[in-house]
Amino acid sequence: MPRYIFITGGVVSSLGKGLASAALGALLQARGYKVRLRKLDPYLNVDPGTMSPYQHGEVYVTDDGAETDLDLGHYERFTGVSAAQSDNITTGRIYSNIISKERRGDYLGATVQVIPHVTNEIKNFVLSDAGDVDFVLCEVGGTVGDIEGLPFFEALRQLGQELERDQTCFLHVTLLPFINAAGEMKTKPTQHSVKELRSIGIQPDILLCRADRPVSDGDRRKIARFCNVRESAVIQGLDAASIYDVPLAYHAEGLDREVLTHFRIKDYPEAKLAKWEEISSSLQNPDGQVNIAVIGKYTVLPDAYKSITEALVHGGIANQVKVKIKWLEAEEFEKANPAVVLKNMHGILVPGGFGERGTEGKIKAVEFARTKALPYFGICLGMQMAVIEAARNLAGIKNASSSEFGEGGENVVGLMTEWTKGNERLERTKDTDLGGTMRLGAYPAMLEKGSLVAEQYGTTEIEERHRHRYEVNIDYKDRLEEAGLKFSGLSPDGVLPEIVEIPGHPWFIGVQYHPELKSRPFDPHPLFKGFIQAAITQSRLV
């Protein structure tokens, strides 16, 4: 049976619990152990699929079609272990499951209560479908003391009692603020956070203390004494230059060693961290720099495009260059002079999004990239904008639009009403609920031999993750291809356009799926690798 590591947070949010979980998972892997990572989210939404990016950041999609928290992206990028529907659960999903059971009569007339029914549901999630792994790392969203998180903490408290003593470990991530006026670091917030955790019956075994400067031995001793942990279990978590430096930094501080010691594991293998050292060296010593403009709708919150940011970094690692991103709000770009705003840019990326706002700015960016021979990468909505731009300016369909943007145009992009997933035929209408009703998860595509995209992948058969409910209308394929836009990738049945490109352009590719979700620092996605390579070529021409 696997050992369980429960990661909680205190004092404030945004301390990096997700990164800490991912880094610890990577460190355990580096010692030869198999890991699985999970996230418990206390909010009442069934999943983040209907939440605004401004509220929650990006929605990370798994191969099996789950819309999940962005921390699962960190888990996958750091460990390479593909996440699944069973690795992220919310209060909303838990209550939805319980109410469905109650309506069916599964509780045999019992009064349904938080304890034991809600806590049992949480425990079942934590323990189920773990597979053949050595460690399951389970992160709890939010901070200790949040009222919505209480059932989760209670469930974990119970698991701490029900499992064997050396089968669980509680890792608490907290904050050590430095007060400039006083000239000293304060341990009191950490003490109060641990006190709050202990008041609900959980004694942390290890404290990961986030700080912006080194923690003195005296502060370590003080924290250990007041929080009832070993001094060696007080681990400092300093800010790092890159998130990919975090595993090395936490290893140097002894985090993985302390975890193994807690589990009474002796003679554990040495950590093999050469690949992390190579990544860190590549990021610290690039051979050059390329400038990429990302023109999106939610650029004021970079977490809305977290996977795209990291995939661009991976493309830079693969090409030994630093990627500098210039974030441009699509709505503002509508009024801008592209030649001025995009001066010194070596490539343009237009990401996904929902709704009409800012789309004319994205179309304007497509036109600039196409006419100025600037490398262009369109993802999801970015591909649809490329098709609409080509329809308007190459094929002469002046009112080309999408049914997503309302009536009045010729819809070269429209709502998908039916498609095939495996052996199942799925159907949707405009009145269908928004949650969980898109084309979600991994789908295959066939690439045209000799196309740029086939060259980038090195194959003509691929499988990529999707998240969209609108699709380019295949009926316009011939007309658009005659005008110069090539449909170089289609669904296996030839009905759904997956990829478009412009032959003769230095690098112009639009994809309906989200390739950024499958990019890893050690295995950069071929399209991001190729896009950055094209940007390097462009930088030499400027």
Buried (B, 14 or more C-beta within 10 A) or exposed (E): EBBBBBBBBBBEEEBBBBBBBBBBBBBBBBBEBBBBBBBBBBBEBBBBBBBEBEEBBBBBBBBBBBBBBBBBBBBBBBBBBBBBBBBBBBBBBBBEBBEEBEEEEEEEEEEBEEEBBBBBBBBBBBBEEBEEBBBBBBBBBBBBBBEEBBBBBBBBBBBBEEBEEEBBBBBBBBBBBEEEEEEEBBBEBBBBBBEBBBEBEBBBBBBBBBBEEEBEEEBBEBBBEBBEBEEEBBBBBBEBEEBBBBBBBBBEBBBBBBBBBBBEBEEBEEBEBEEBEEBBEBBEEBEEBBBBBBBBBBBEBBBBBBBBBBBBBBBBBBBEBBBBBBBBBBBEBBEBEBEEBBEEBBBBBBBBBBEEEBBBBBBBBBBBBBEEBBBBBBBBBBBBBBBBBBBBBBBEBEEBBBBBBEEEBBBBBBBBEEBBBEEEEBEBEEEBEEBBBBBBBBBEBBBBEEBBBBEBBEEBEBEBBBBBBBBBBBEBBEBBBEBBBBBBBBBEEEEBBBBBBBEEBBBBBBBBBBBBBBBBBBEBBBBBBBBBBBBBBBBEEE
